[in-house]
Amino acid sequence: MVTRIALIGIIVEEPSSTERLNALLHEFSNYIVGRMGVPYRERGISIISIIVDAPADVISSLSGKLGMLPGVAAKTMYSKAGGSHGS
């Protein structure tokens, strides 16, 4: 299976979406390489970076589901490096 490395940037402006966001990240946890979250208290938002190594359709699915959450914006950047082949 060919996988790609991607970075999903997430901005959470609606705290009530946090529980569903975390559930989605747990659902896709097999593909997550790393996660960094920063609460920006002065603005009342959270900024999260997720690094994933997954097939392109899985990355698109996760990013799309995150972006459909109320008050959540998600954008994905893909590595230009070639994909890997898992067994």
C-alpha positions, 0 to 999 in steps of 0.5 A, a space after each residue: 500500500 502506498 502511503 503519503 506523509 501529510 500535515 493537517 493543520 487544525 484551528 478549533 474556534 468552537 470548544 464544544 467540537 473538541 470531544 468529536 475532534 478527539 474521537 476522530 483522531 482516535 479513530 485514525 490513530 493508526 496513521 498518526 505519527 505525531 500531534 501538537 496542540 497549542 491552546 491560544 487562550 487570549 483568542 479562545 482558540 486551539 491550534 493543532 498540528 497532526 502528522 500522518 502517514 497514510 494512503 491519500 484517501 485516508 488523509 482526505 477522509 480525516 481532513 474532510 471529517 475534521 473540517 465538517 465539525 462546527 467551528 473547526 477549520 482543517 487544511 492539509 499539506 502533502 510532502 513532495 517526497 515519494 510515498 512508502 510501501 507498507 506490507 
